[in-house]
Amino acid sequence: MKAELLCLIERFSSHKTTILSLFDENENFQVLCREYFLCVQSLNQWSMSFEKREKLIRQYSERKIALERKLLHFFDKAE
């Protein structure tokens, strides 16, 4: 079974029979299924990428603060 068809059936499982029938009979529906699949794929990739970036930004922000505290400690000792 094609990935775009599986994606659609997963999302709209209660319409499985209709989806299979339309996919076999209607080229416009097939195009719509492909477009939906590509949209879902892109959205998932961007979401994962964003979450990873968000986590890295948070980690580096926390590290920056910790390093700034250490630097200030050195400044205090030197003055």
mmJSON file of the N, C-alpha and C atoms, coordinates in Angstrom:
{"data_MODEL":{"atom_site":{
"group_PDB":["ATOM","ATOM","ATOM","ATOM","ATOM","ATOM","ATOM","ATOM","ATOM","ATOM","ATOM","ATOM","ATOM","ATOM","ATOM","ATOM","ATOM","ATOM","ATOM","ATOM","ATOM","ATOM","ATOM","ATOM","ATOM","ATOM","ATOM","ATOM","ATOM","ATOM","ATOM","ATOM","ATOM","ATOM","ATOM","ATOM","ATOM","ATOM","ATOM","ATOM","ATOM","ATOM","ATOM","ATOM","ATOM","ATOM","ATOM","ATOM","ATOM","ATOM","ATOM","ATOM","ATOM","ATOM","ATOM","ATOM","ATOM","ATOM","ATOM","ATOM","ATOM","ATOM","ATOM","ATOM","ATOM","ATOM","ATOM","ATOM","ATOM","ATOM","ATOM","ATOM","ATOM","ATOM","ATOM","ATOM","ATOM","ATOM","ATOM","ATOM","ATOM","ATOM","ATOM","ATOM","ATOM","ATOM","ATOM","ATOM","ATOM","ATOM","ATOM","ATOM","ATOM","ATOM","ATOM","ATOM","ATOM","ATOM","ATOM","ATOM","ATOM","ATOM","ATOM","ATOM","ATOM","ATOM","ATOM","ATOM","ATOM","ATOM","ATOM","ATOM","ATOM","ATOM","ATOM","ATOM","ATOM","ATOM","ATOM","ATOM","ATOM","ATOM","ATOM","ATOM","ATOM","ATOM","ATOM","ATOM","ATOM","ATOM","ATOM","ATOM","ATOM","ATOM","ATOM","ATOM","ATOM","ATOM","ATOM","ATOM","ATOM","ATOM","ATOM","ATOM","ATOM","ATOM","ATOM","ATOM","ATOM","ATOM","ATOM","ATOM","ATOM","ATOM","ATOM","ATOM","ATOM","ATOM","ATOM","ATOM","ATOM","ATOM","ATOM","ATOM","ATOM","ATOM","ATOM","ATOM","ATOM","ATOM","ATOM","ATOM","ATOM","ATOM","ATOM","ATOM","ATOM","ATOM","ATOM","ATOM","ATOM","ATOM","ATOM","ATOM","ATOM","ATOM","ATOM","ATOM","ATOM","ATOM","ATOM","ATOM","ATOM","ATOM","ATOM","ATOM","ATOM","ATOM","ATOM","ATOM","ATOM","ATOM","ATOM","ATOM","ATOM","ATOM","ATOM","ATOM","ATOM","ATOM","ATOM","ATOM","ATOM","ATOM","ATOM","ATOM","ATOM","ATOM","ATOM","ATOM","ATOM","ATOM","ATOM","ATOM","ATOM","ATOM","ATOM","ATOM","ATOM","ATOM","ATOM","ATOM","ATOM","ATOM","ATOM","ATOM","ATOM"],
"id":[1,2,3,4,5,6,7,8,9,10,11,12,13,14,15,16,17,18,19,20,21,22,23,24,25,26,27,28,29,30,31,32,33,34,35,36,37,38,39,40,41,42,43,44,45,46,47,48,49,50,51,52,53,54,55,56,57,58,59,60,61,62,63,64,65,66,67,68,69,70,71,72,73,74,75,76,77,78,79,80,81,82,83,84,85,86,87,88,89,90,91,92,93,94,95,96,97,98,99,100,101,102,103,104,105,106,107,108,109,110,111,112,113,114,115,116,117,118,119,120,121,122,123,124,125,126,127,128,129,130,131,132,133,134,135,136,137,138,139,140,141,142,143,144,145,146,147,148,149,150,151,152,153,154,155,156,157,158,159,160,161,162,163,164,165,166,167,168,169,170,171,172,173,174,175,176,177,178,179,180,181,182,183,184,185,186,187,188,189,190,191,192,193,194,195,196,197,198,199,200,201,202,203,204,205,206,207,208,209,210,211,212,213,214,215,216,217,218,219,220,221,222,223,224,225,226,227,228,229,230,231,232,233,234,235,236,237],
"type_symbol":["N","C","C","N","C","C","N","C","C","N","C","C","N","C","C","N","C","C","N","C","C","N","C","C","N","C","C","N","C","C","N","C","C","N","C","C","N","C","C","N","C","C","N","C","C","N","C","C","N","C","C","N","C","C","N","C","C","N","C","C","N","C","C","N","C","C","N","C","C","N","C","C","N","C","C","N","C","C","N","C","C","N","C","C","N","C","C","N","C","C","N","C","C","N","C","C","N","C","C","N","C","C","N","C","C","N","C","C","N","C","C","N","C","C","N","C","C","N","C","C","N","C","C","N","C","C","N","C","C","N","C","C","N","C","C","N","C","C","N","C","C","N","C","C","N","C","C","N","C","C","N","C","C","N","C","C","N","C","C","N","C","C","N","C","C","N","C","C","N","C","C","N","C","C","N","C","C","N","C","C","N","C","C","N","C","C","N","C","C","N","C","C","N","C","C","N","C","C","N","C","C","N","C","C","N","C","C","N","C","C","N","C","C","N","C","C","N","C","C","N","C","C","N","C","C","N","C","C","N","C","C","N","C","C","N","C","C"],
"label_atom_id":["N","CA","C","N","CA","C","N","CA","C","N","CA","C","N","CA","C","N","CA","C","N","CA","C","N","CA","C","N","CA","C","N","CA","C","N","CA","C","N","CA","C","N","CA","C","N","CA","C","N","CA","C","N","CA","C","N","CA","C","N","CA","C","N","CA","C","N","CA","C","N","CA","C","N","CA","C","N","CA","C","N","CA","C","N","CA","C","N","CA","C","N","CA","C","N","CA","C","N","CA","C","N","CA","C","N","CA","C","N","CA","C","N","CA","C","N","CA","C","N","CA","C","N","CA","C","N","CA","C","N","CA","C","N","CA","C","N","CA","C","N","CA","C","N","CA","C","N","CA","C","N","CA","C","N","CA","C","N","CA","C","N","CA","C","N","CA","C","N","CA","C","N","CA","C","N","CA","C","N","CA","C","N","CA","C","N","CA","C","N","CA","C","N","CA","C","N","CA","C","N","CA","C","N","CA","C","N","CA","C","N","CA","C","N","CA","C","N","CA","C","N","CA","C","N","CA","C","N","CA","C","N","CA","C","N","CA","C","N","CA","C","N","CA","C","N","CA","C","N","CA","C","N","CA","C","N","CA","C","N","CA","C","N","CA","C","N","CA","C","N","CA","C","N","CA","C"],
"label_alt_id":[null,null,null,null,null,null,null,null,null,null,null,null,null,null,null,null,null,null,null,null,null,null,null,null,null,null,null,null,null,null,null,null,null,null,null,null,null,null,null,null,null,null,null,null,null,null,null,null,null,null,null,null,null,null,null,null,null,null,null,null,null,null,null,null,null,null,null,null,null,null,null,null,null,null,null,null,null,null,null,null,null,null,null,null,null,null,null,null,null,null,null,null,null,null,null,null,null,null,null,null,null,null,null,null,null,null,null,null,null,null,null,null,null,null,null,null,null,null,null,null,null,null,null,null,null,null,null,null,null,null,null,null,null,null,null,null,null,null,null,null,null,null,null,null,null,null,null,null,null,null,null,null,null,null,null,null,null,null,null,null,null,null,null,null,null,null,null,null,null,null,null,null,null,null,null,null,null,null,null,null,null,null,null,null,null,null,null,null,null,null,null,null,null,null,null,null,null,null,null,null,null,null,null,null,null,null,null,null,null,null,null,null,null,null,null,null,null,null,null,null,null,null,null,null,null,null,null,null,null,null,null,null,null,null,null,null,null],
"label_comp_id":["MET","MET","MET","LYS","LYS","LYS","ALA","ALA","ALA","GLU","GLU","GLU","LEU","LEU","LEU","LEU","LEU","LEU","CYS","CYS","CYS","LEU","LEU","LEU","ILE","ILE","ILE","GLU","GLU","GLU","ARG","ARG","ARG","PHE","PHE","PHE","SER","SER","SER","SER","SER","SER","HIS","HIS","HIS","LYS","LYS","LYS","THR","THR","THR","THR","THR","THR","ILE","ILE","ILE","LEU","LEU","LEU","SER","SER","SER","LEU","LEU","LEU","PHE","PHE","PHE","ASP","ASP","ASP","GLU","GLU","GLU","ASN","ASN","ASN","GLU","GLU","GLU","ASN","ASN","ASN","PHE","PHE","PHE","GLN","GLN","GLN","VAL","VAL","VAL","LEU","LEU","LEU","CYS","CYS","CYS","ARG","ARG","ARG","GLU","GLU","GLU","TYR","TYR","TYR","PHE","PHE","PHE","LEU","LEU","LEU","CYS","CYS","CYS","VAL","VAL","VAL","GLN","GLN","GLN","SER","SER","SER","LEU","LEU","LEU","ASN","ASN","ASN","GLN","GLN","GLN","TRP","TRP","TRP","SER","SER","SER","MET","MET","MET","SER","SER","SER","PHE","PHE","PHE","GLU","GLU","GLU","LYS","LYS","LYS","ARG","ARG","ARG","GLU","GLU","GLU","LYS","LYS","LYS","LEU","LEU","LEU","ILE","ILE","ILE","ARG","ARG","ARG","GLN","GLN","GLN","TYR","TYR","TYR","SER","SER","SER","GLU","GLU","GLU","ARG","ARG","ARG","LYS","LYS","LYS","ILE","ILE","ILE","ALA","ALA","ALA","LEU","LEU","LEU","GLU","GLU","GLU","ARG","ARG","ARG","LYS","LYS","LYS","LEU","LEU","LEU","LEU","LEU","LEU","HIS","HIS","HIS","PHE","PHE","PHE","PHE","PHE","PHE","ASP","ASP","ASP","LYS","LYS","LYS","ALA","ALA","ALA","GLU","GLU","GLU"],
"label_asym_id":["A","A","A","A","A","A","A","A","A","A","A","A","A","A","A","A","A","A","A","A","A","A","A","A","A","A","A","A","A","A","A","A","A","A","A","A","A","A","A","A","A","A","A","A","A","A","A","A","A","A","A","A","A","A","A","A","A","A","A","A","A","A","A","A","A","A","A","A","A","A","A","A","A","A","A","A","A","A","A","A","A","A","A","A","A","A","A","A","A","A","A","A","A","A","A","A","A","A","A","A","A","A","A","A","A","A","A","A","A","A","A","A","A","A","A","A","A","A","A","A","A","A","A","A","A","A","A","A","A","A","A","A","A","A","A","A","A","A","A","A","A","A","A","A","A","A","A","A","A","A","A","A","A","A","A","A","A","A","A","A","A","A","A","A","A","A","A","A","A","A","A","A","A","A","A","A","A","A","A","A","A","A","A","A","A","A","A","A","A","A","A","A","A","A","A","A","A","A","A","A","A","A","A","A","A","A","A","A","A","A","A","A","A","A","A","A","A","A","A","A","A","A","A","A","A","A","A","A","A","A","A","A","A","A","A","A","A"],
"label_entity_id":["1","1","1","1","1","1","1","1","1","1","1","1","1","1","1","1","1","1","1","1","1","1","1","1","1","1","1","1","1","1","1","1","1","1","1","1","1","1","1","1","1","1","1","1","1","1","1","1","1","1","1","1","1","1","1","1","1","1","1","1","1","1","1","1","1","1","1","1","1","1","1","1","1","1","1","1","1","1","1","1","1","1","1","1","1","1","1","1","1","1","1","1","1","1","1","1","1","1","1","1","1","1","1","1","1","1","1","1","1","1","1","1","1","1","1","1","1","1","1","1","1","1","1","1","1","1","1","1","1","1","1","1","1","1","1","1","1","1","1","1","1","1","1","1","1","1","1","1","1","1","1","1","1","1","1","1","1","1","1","1","1","1","1","1","1","1","1","1","1","1","1","1","1","1","1","1","1","1","1","1","1","1","1","1","1","1","1","1","1","1","1","1","1","1","1","1","1","1","1","1","1","1","1","1","1","1","1","1","1","1","1","1","1","1","1","1","1","1","1","1","1","1","1","1","1","1","1","1","1","1","1","1","1","1","1","1","1"],
"label_seq_id":[1,1,1,2,2,2,3,3,3,4,4,4,5,5,5,6,6,6,7,7,7,8,8,8,9,9,9,10,10,10,11,11,11,12,12,12,13,13,13,14,14,14,15,15,15,16,16,16,17,17,17,18,18,18,19,19,19,20,20,20,21,21,21,22,22,22,23,23,23,24,24,24,25,25,25,26,26,26,27,27,27,28,28,28,29,29,29,30,30,30,31,31,31,32,32,32,33,33,33,34,34,34,35,35,35,36,36,36,37,37,37,38,38,38,39,39,39,40,40,40,41,41,41,42,42,42,43,43,43,44,44,44,45,45,45,46,46,46,47,47,47,48,48,48,49,49,49,50,50,50,51,51,51,52,52,52,53,53,53,54,54,54,55,55,55,56,56,56,57,57,57,58,58,58,59,59,59,60,60,60,61,61,61,62,62,62,63,63,63,64,64,64,65,65,65,66,66,66,67,67,67,68,68,68,69,69,69,70,70,70,71,71,71,72,72,72,73,73,73,74,74,74,75,75,75,76,76,76,77,77,77,78,78,78,79,79,79],
"pdbx_PDB_ins_code":[null,null,null,null,null,null,null,null,null,null,null,null,null,null,null,null,null,null,null,null,null,null,null,null,null,null,null,null,null,null,null,null,null,null,null,null,null,null,null,null,null,null,null,null,null,null,null,null,null,null,null,null,null,null,null,null,null,null,null,null,null,null,null,null,null,null,null,null,null,null,null,null,null,null,null,null,null,null,null,null,null,null,null,null,null,null,null,null,null,null,null,null,null,null,null,null,null,null,null,null,null,null,null,null,null,null,null,null,null,null,null,null,null,null,null,null,null,null,null,null,null,null,null,null,null,null,null,null,null,null,null,null,null,null,null,null,null,null,null,null,null,null,null,null,null,null,null,null,null,null,null,null,null,null,null,null,null,null,null,null,null,null,null,null,null,null,null,null,null,null,null,null,null,null,null,null,null,null,null,null,null,null,null,null,null,null,null,null,null,null,null,null,null,null,null,null,null,null,null,null,null,null,null,null,null,null,null,null,null,null,null,null,null,null,null,null,null,null,null,null,null,null,null,null,null,null,null,null,null,null,null,null,null,null,null,null,null],
"Cartn_x":[0.847,0.0,0.897,0.505,1.294,1.29,2.407,2.58,1.503,1.146,0.13,-1.23,-1.493,-2.746,-2.752,-1.646,-1.534,-1.664,-1.063,-1.132,-2.582,-3.304,-4.697,-5.572,-5.351,-6.137,-5.834,-4.584,-4.228,-4.96,-5.044,-5.678,-7.204,-7.76,-9.214,-9.653,-9.311,-9.535,-11.0,-11.893,-13.314,-13.803,-12.979,-13.348,-12.5,-11.922,-10.988,-11.571,-12.751,-13.369,-13.552,-14.03,-14.247,-12.92,-11.913,-10.592,-10.041,-10.107,-9.597,-10.344,-11.64,-12.448,-12.125,-12.095,-11.792,-10.389,-9.435,-8.062,-7.949,-8.705,-8.688,-9.371,-10.36,-11.218,-10.947,-10.323,-10.294,-8.862,-8.401,-7.038,-6.863,-7.877,-7.811,-7.672,-8.35,-8.238,-6.834,-6.247,-4.878,-3.901,-4.073,-3.217,-3.383,-4.624,-4.911,-4.261,-4.315,-3.685,-2.175,-1.545,-0.107,0.247,-0.53,-0.289,-0.437,-1.447,-1.665,-0.488,-0.058,1.059,2.327,2.634,3.821,3.727,2.547,2.314,2.562,2.012,2.182,3.651,4.314,5.736,6.561,6.335,7.079,6.815,5.571,5.204,5.88,5.903,6.557,8.056,8.697,10.133,10.439,9.669,9.901,9.638,8.626,8.322,9.462,9.974,11.083,12.312,12.565,13.712,13.574,12.383,12.126,12.322,11.811,11.953,13.422,14.204,15.63,16.319,15.979,16.573,16.171,14.912,14.415,15.178,15.4,16.131,17.569,18.208,19.583,19.665,18.718,18.704,18.576,17.7,17.516,18.802,19.424,20.646,21.776,21.933,23.001,22.715,21.46,21.098,21.446,21.138,21.475,22.99,23.692,25.155,25.756,25.217,25.699,25.556,24.413,24.185,25.184,25.407,26.364,27.771,28.157,29.479,29.597,28.534,28.546,28.716,28.083,28.24,29.688,30.297,31.691,32.598,32.329,33.115,32.989,31.756,31.54,32.281,32.322,33.047,34.532,35.117,36.505,36.697,35.752,35.841,35.822,34.928,34.808,36.099,36.71,37.958,39.092,39.087,40.179,40.081,38.943,38.757,39.014],
"Cartn_y":[-1.174,0.0,1.242,2.248,3.473,4.244,4.935,5.682,6.741,7.435,8.479,7.889,6.708,6.034,5.596,5.04,4.637,5.835,6.936,8.159,8.624,8.597,9.032,8.091,6.8,5.81,5.919,6.195,6.362,7.562,8.634,9.86,9.757,9.121,9.025,7.563,6.828,5.378,4.988,5.813,5.473,5.566,6.127,6.271,5.377,4.351,3.505,2.98,2.436,1.868,2.936,4.088,5.186,5.662,5.771,6.209,5.252,3.963,2.959,3.016,3.159,3.227,4.477,5.622,6.869,6.85,6.292,6.249,5.414,4.321,3.461,4.115,4.95,5.451,6.894,7.694,9.128,9.667,10.115,10.635,11.933,12.773,14.006,13.699,12.658,12.244,11.727,11.007,10.518,11.679,12.714,13.901,14.57,14.682,15.275,14.465,13.155,12.277,12.495,12.594,12.837,14.177,15.202,16.529,16.508,15.821,15.72,15.0,13.908,13.133,13.983,14.709,15.554,16.67,17.221,18.257,17.706,16.543,15.921,15.603,15.074,14.745,15.988,17.035,18.279,18.857,18.88,19.401,18.62,17.302,16.462,16.742,16.875,17.144,18.511,19.509,20.852,20.897,20.196,20.172,19.545,18.434,17.773,18.667,19.3,20.184,21.36,21.913,23.041,22.631,21.454,20.97,20.781,20.249,20.059,21.403,22.36,23.692,24.367,24.238,24.842,24.28,22.98,22.345,22.847,22.939,23.429,24.884,25.696,27.103,27.2,26.407,26.404,25.956,24.895,24.386,25.417,26.029,27.016,28.277,28.652,29.809,29.545,28.34,27.969,27.923,27.397,27.34,28.736,29.636,31.019,31.691,31.495,32.069,31.513,30.217,29.595,30.14,30.299,30.835,32.295,33.066,34.465,34.555,33.657,33.638,33.35,32.385,32.06,33.24,33.925,35.092,36.188,36.429,37.444,37.09,35.802,35.341,35.712,35.491,35.868,37.373,38.146,39.608,40.056,39.462,39.823,39.531,38.402,38.025,38.954,39.406,40.238,41.678,42.116,43.527,43.75],
"Cartn_z":[0.0,0.0,0.0,-0.744,-0.856,0.454,0.695,1.942,2.121,1.034,1.159,1.535,1.064,1.388,2.854,3.307,4.716,5.65,5.254,6.056,6.203,5.113,5.128,5.95,5.791,6.542,8.037,8.367,9.771,10.371,9.609,10.111,10.118,9.095,8.94,8.895,9.929,9.933,9.768,10.237,10.111,8.663,7.77,6.356,5.446,6.018,5.271,3.959,3.991,2.787,1.715,2.114,1.168,0.598,1.444,0.995,-0.049,0.237,-0.706,-2.028,-1.961,-3.167,-3.987,-3.325,-4.026,-4.62,-3.882,-4.365,-5.636,-5.702,-6.897,-8.089,-7.829,-8.905,-9.333,-8.487,-8.736,-8.69,-9.86,-9.961,-9.155,-9.131,-8.349,-6.857,-6.414,-5.017,-4.727,-5.66,-5.508,-5.353,-6.183,-6.098,-4.741,-4.297,-2.989,-1.865,-1.974,-0.982,-0.95,-2.127,-2.193,-1.56,-1.883,-1.322,0.201,0.699,2.137,2.793,2.195,2.724,2.798,1.726,1.702,2.741,2.909,3.907,5.314,5.609,6.926,7.172,6.161,6.297,6.605,5.851,6.049,7.431,7.814,9.126,10.247,10.124,11.135,11.202,10.037,10.012,10.616,10.249,10.773,12.272,12.721,14.153,14.937,14.458,15.139,15.133,13.998,13.878,14.835,14.927,15.822,17.273,17.642,19.014,19.373,18.437,18.681,18.85,17.984,18.084,19.387,19.73,20.965,22.182,22.17,23.271,23.308,22.147,22.1,22.557,22.13,22.54,24.059,24.636,26.093,26.793,26.282,26.899,26.829,25.67,25.519,26.333,26.445,27.271,28.734,29.201,30.581,30.777,29.795,29.874,29.889,29.066,29.011,30.37,30.996,32.326,33.332,33.293,34.213,33.985,32.723,32.417,32.854,32.66,33.103,34.62,35.359,36.822,37.204,36.515,36.789,36.468,35.361,34.99,36.048,36.48,37.517,38.806,39.113,40.298,40.183,39.002,38.775,38.907,38.343,38.447,39.899,40.673,42.102,42.847,42.545,43.231,42.832,41.594,41.101,41.588,41.977,42.383,43.83],
"occupancy":[1.0,1.0,1.0,1.0,1.0,1.0,1.0,1.0,1.0,1.0,1.0,1.0,1.0,1.0,1.0,1.0,1.0,1.0,1.0,1.0,1.0,1.0,1.0,1.0,1.0,1.0,1.0,1.0,1.0,1.0,1.0,1.0,1.0,1.0,1.0,1.0,1.0,1.0,1.0,1.0,1.0,1.0,1.0,1.0,1.0,1.0,1.0,1.0,1.0,1.0,1.0,1.0,1.0,1.0,1.0,1.0,1.0,1.0,1.0,1.0,1.0,1.0,1.0,1.0,1.0,1.0,1.0,1.0,1.0,1.0,1.0,1.0,1.0,1.0,1.0,1.0,1.0,1.0,1.0,1.0,1.0,1.0,1.0,1.0,1.0,1.0,1.0,1.0,1.0,1.0,1.0,1.0,1.0,1.0,1.0,1.0,1.0,1.0,1.0,1.0,1.0,1.0,1.0,1.0,1.0,1.0,1.0,1.0,1.0,1.0,1.0,1.0,1.0,1.0,1.0,1.0,1.0,1.0,1.0,1.0,1.0,1.0,1.0,1.0,1.0,1.0,1.0,1.0,1.0,1.0,1.0,1.0,1.0,1.0,1.0,1.0,1.0,1.0,1.0,1.0,1.0,1.0,1.0,1.0,1.0,1.0,1.0,1.0,1.0,1.0,1.0,1.0,1.0,1.0,1.0,1.0,1.0,1.0,1.0,1.0,1.0,1.0,1.0,1.0,1.0,1.0,1.0,1.0,1.0,1.0,1.0,1.0,1.0,1.0,1.0,1.0,1.0,1.0,1.0,1.0,1.0,1.0,1.0,1.0,1.0,1.0,1.0,1.0,1.0,1.0,1.0,1.0,1.0,1.0,1.0,1.0,1.0,1.0,1.0,1.0,1.0,1.0,1.0,1.0,1.0,1.0,1.0,1.0,1.0,1.0,1.0,1.0,1.0,1.0,1.0,1.0,1.0,1.0,1.0,1.0,1.0,1.0,1.0,1.0,1.0,1.0,1.0,1.0,1.0,1.0,1.0,1.0,1.0,1.0,1.0,1.0,1.0],
"B_iso_or_equiv":[0.0,0.0,0.0,0.0,0.0,0.0,0.0,0.0,0.0,0.0,0.0,0.0,0.0,0.0,0.0,0.0,0.0,0.0,0.0,0.0,0.0,0.0,0.0,0.0,0.0,0.0,0.0,0.0,0.0,0.0,0.0,0.0,0.0,0.0,0.0,0.0,0.0,0.0,0.0,0.0,0.0,0.0,0.0,0.0,0.0,0.0,0.0,0.0,0.0,0.0,0.0,0.0,0.0,0.0,0.0,0.0,0.0,0.0,0.0,0.0,0.0,0.0,0.0,0.0,0.0,0.0,0.0,0.0,0.0,0.0,0.0,0.0,0.0,0.0,0.0,0.0,0.0,0.0,0.0,0.0,0.0,0.0,0.0,0.0,0.0,0.0,0.0,0.0,0.0,0.0,0.0,0.0,0.0,0.0,0.0,0.0,0.0,0.0,0.0,0.0,0.0,0.0,0.0,0.0,0.0,0.0,0.0,0.0,0.0,0.0,0.0,0.0,0.0,0.0,0.0,0.0,0.0,0.0,0.0,0.0,0.0,0.0,0.0,0.0,0.0,0.0,0.0,0.0,0.0,0.0,0.0,0.0,0.0,0.0,0.0,0.0,0.0,0.0,0.0,0.0,0.0,0.0,0.0,0.0,0.0,0.0,0.0,0.0,0.0,0.0,0.0,0.0,0.0,0.0,0.0,0.0,0.0,0.0,0.0,0.0,0.0,0.0,0.0,0.0,0.0,0.0,0.0,0.0,0.0,0.0,0.0,0.0,0.0,0.0,0.0,0.0,0.0,0.0,0.0,0.0,0.0,0.0,0.0,0.0,0.0,0.0,0.0,0.0,0.0,0.0,0.0,0.0,0.0,0.0,0.0,0.0,0.0,0.0,0.0,0.0,0.0,0.0,0.0,0.0,0.0,0.0,0.0,0.0,0.0,0.0,0.0,0.0,0.0,0.0,0.0,0.0,0.0,0.0,0.0,0.0,0.0,0.0,0.0,0.0,0.0,0.0,0.0,0.0,0.0,0.0,0.0,0.0,0.0,0.0,0.0,0.0,0.0],
"pdbx_formal_charge":[null,null,null,null,null,null,null,null,null,null,null,null,null,null,null,null,null,null,null,null,null,null,null,null,null,null,null,null,null,null,null,null,null,null,null,null,null,null,null,null,null,null,null,null,null,null,null,null,null,null,null,null,null,null,null,null,null,null,null,null,null,null,null,null,null,null,null,null,null,null,null,null,null,null,null,null,null,null,null,null,null,null,null,null,null,null,null,null,null,null,null,null,null,null,null,null,null,null,null,null,null,null,null,null,null,null,null,null,null,null,null,null,null,null,null,null,null,null,null,null,null,null,null,null,null,null,null,null,null,null,null,null,null,null,null,null,null,null,null,null,null,null,null,null,null,null,null,null,null,null,null,null,null,null,null,null,null,null,null,null,null,null,null,null,null,null,null,null,null,null,null,null,null,null,null,null,null,null,null,null,null,null,null,null,null,null,null,null,null,null,null,null,null,null,null,null,null,null,null,null,null,null,null,null,null,null,null,null,null,null,null,null,null,null,null,null,null,null,null,null,null,null,null,null,null,null,null,null,null,null,null,null,null,null,null,null,null],
"auth_seq_id":[1,1,1,2,2,2,3,3,3,4,4,4,5,5,5,6,6,6,7,7,7,8,8,8,9,9,9,10,10,10,11,11,11,12,12,12,13,13,13,14,14,14,15,15,15,16,16,16,17,17,17,18,18,18,19,19,19,20,20,20,21,21,21,22,22,22,23,23,23,24,24,24,25,25,25,26,26,26,27,27,27,28,28,28,29,29,29,30,30,30,31,31,31,32,32,32,33,33,33,34,34,34,35,35,35,36,36,36,37,37,37,38,38,38,39,39,39,40,40,40,41,41,41,42,42,42,43,43,43,44,44,44,45,45,45,46,46,46,47,47,47,48,48,48,49,49,49,50,50,50,51,51,51,52,52,52,53,53,53,54,54,54,55,55,55,56,56,56,57,57,57,58,58,58,59,59,59,60,60,60,61,61,61,62,62,62,63,63,63,64,64,64,65,65,65,66,66,66,67,67,67,68,68,68,69,69,69,70,70,70,71,71,71,72,72,72,73,73,73,74,74,74,75,75,75,76,76,76,77,77,77,78,78,78,79,79,79],
"auth_comp_id":["MET","MET","MET","LYS","LYS","LYS","ALA","ALA","ALA","GLU","GLU","GLU","LEU","LEU","LEU","LEU","LEU","LEU","CYS","CYS","CYS","LEU","LEU","LEU","ILE","ILE","ILE","GLU","GLU","GLU","ARG","ARG","ARG","PHE","PHE","PHE","SER","SER","SER","SER","SER","SER","HIS","HIS","HIS","LYS","LYS","LYS","THR","THR","THR","THR","THR","THR","ILE","ILE","ILE","LEU","LEU","LEU","SER","SER","SER","LEU","LEU","LEU","PHE","PHE","PHE","ASP","ASP","ASP","GLU","GLU","GLU","ASN","ASN","ASN","GLU","GLU","GLU","ASN","ASN","ASN","PHE","PHE","PHE","GLN","GLN","GLN","VAL","VAL","VAL","LEU","LEU","LEU","CYS","CYS","CYS","ARG","ARG","ARG","GLU","GLU","GLU","TYR","TYR","TYR","PHE","PHE","PHE","LEU","LEU","LEU","CYS","CYS","CYS","VAL","VAL","VAL","GLN","GLN","GLN","SER","SER","SER","LEU","LEU","LEU","ASN","ASN","ASN","GLN","GLN","GLN","TRP","TRP","TRP","SER","SER","SER","MET","MET","MET","SER","SER","SER","PHE","PHE","PHE","GLU","GLU","GLU","LYS","LYS","LYS","ARG","ARG","ARG","GLU","GLU","GLU","LYS","LYS","LYS","LEU","LEU","LEU","ILE","ILE","ILE","ARG","ARG","ARG","GLN","GLN","GLN","TYR","TYR","TYR","SER","SER","SER","GLU","GLU","GLU","ARG","ARG","ARG","LYS","LYS","LYS","ILE","ILE","ILE","ALA","ALA","ALA","LEU","LEU","LEU","GLU","GLU","GLU","ARG","ARG","ARG","LYS","LYS","LYS","LEU","LEU","LEU","LEU","LEU","LEU","HIS","HIS","HIS","PHE","PHE","PHE","PHE","PHE","PHE","ASP","ASP","ASP","LYS","LYS","LYS","ALA","ALA","ALA","GLU","GLU","GLU"],
"auth_asym_id":["A","A","A","A","A","A","A","A","A","A","A","A","A","A","A","A","A","A","A","A","A","A","A","A","A","A","A","A","A","A","A","A","A","A","A","A","A","A","A","A","A","A","A","A","A","A","A","A","A","A","A","A","A","A","A","A","A","A","A","A","A","A","A","A","A","A","A","A","A","A","A","A","A","A","A","A","A","A","A","A","A","A","A","A","A","A","A","A","A","A","A","A","A","A","A","A","A","A","A","A","A","A","A","A","A","A","A","A","A","A","A","A","A","A","A","A","A","A","A","A","A","A","A","A","A","A","A","A","A","A","A","A","A","A","A","A","A","A","A","A","A","A","A","A","A","A","A","A","A","A","A","A","A","A","A","A","A","A","A","A","A","A","A","A","A","A","A","A","A","A","A","A","A","A","A","A","A","A","A","A","A","A","A","A","A","A","A","A","A","A","A","A","A","A","A","A","A","A","A","A","A","A","A","A","A","A","A","A","A","A","A","A","A","A","A","A","A","A","A","A","A","A","A","A","A","A","A","A","A","A","A","A","A","A","A","A","A"],
"auth_atom_id":["N","CA","C","N","CA","C","N","CA","C","N","CA","C","N","CA","C","N","CA","C","N","CA","C","N","CA","C","N","CA","C","N","CA","C","N","CA","C","N","CA","C","N","CA","C","N","CA","C","N","CA","C","N","CA","C","N","CA","C","N","CA","C","N","CA","C","N","CA","C","N","CA","C","N","CA","C","N","CA","C","N","CA","C","N","CA","C","N","CA","C","N","CA","C","N","CA","C","N","CA","C","N","CA","C","N","CA","C","N","CA","C","N","CA","C","N","CA","C","N","CA","C","N","CA","C","N","CA","C","N","CA","C","N","CA","C","N","CA","C","N","CA","C","N","CA","C","N","CA","C","N","CA","C","N","CA","C","N","CA","C","N","CA","C","N","CA","C","N","CA","C","N","CA","C","N","CA","C","N","CA","C","N","CA","C","N","CA","C","N","CA","C","N","CA","C","N","CA","C","N","CA","C","N","CA","C","N","CA","C","N","CA","C","N","CA","C","N","CA","C","N","CA","C","N","CA","C","N","CA","C","N","CA","C","N","CA","C","N","CA","C","N","CA","C","N","CA","C","N","CA","C","N","CA","C","N","CA","C","N","CA","C","N","CA","C","N","CA","C","N","CA","C","N","CA","C"],
"pdbx_PDB_model_num":[1,1,1,1,1,1,1,1,1,1,1,1,1,1,1,1,1,1,1,1,1,1,1,1,1,1,1,1,1,1,1,1,1,1,1,1,1,1,1,1,1,1,1,1,1,1,1,1,1,1,1,1,1,1,1,1,1,1,1,1,1,1,1,1,1,1,1,1,1,1,1,1,1,1,1,1,1,1,1,1,1,1,1,1,1,1,1,1,1,1,1,1,1,1,1,1,1,1,1,1,1,1,1,1,1,1,1,1,1,1,1,1,1,1,1,1,1,1,1,1,1,1,1,1,1,1,1,1,1,1,1,1,1,1,1,1,1,1,1,1,1,1,1,1,1,1,1,1,1,1,1,1,1,1,1,1,1,1,1,1,1,1,1,1,1,1,1,1,1,1,1,1,1,1,1,1,1,1,1,1,1,1,1,1,1,1,1,1,1,1,1,1,1,1,1,1,1,1,1,1,1,1,1,1,1,1,1,1,1,1,1,1,1,1,1,1,1,1,1,1,1,1,1,1,1,1,1,1,1,1,1,1,1,1,1,1,1]
}}}
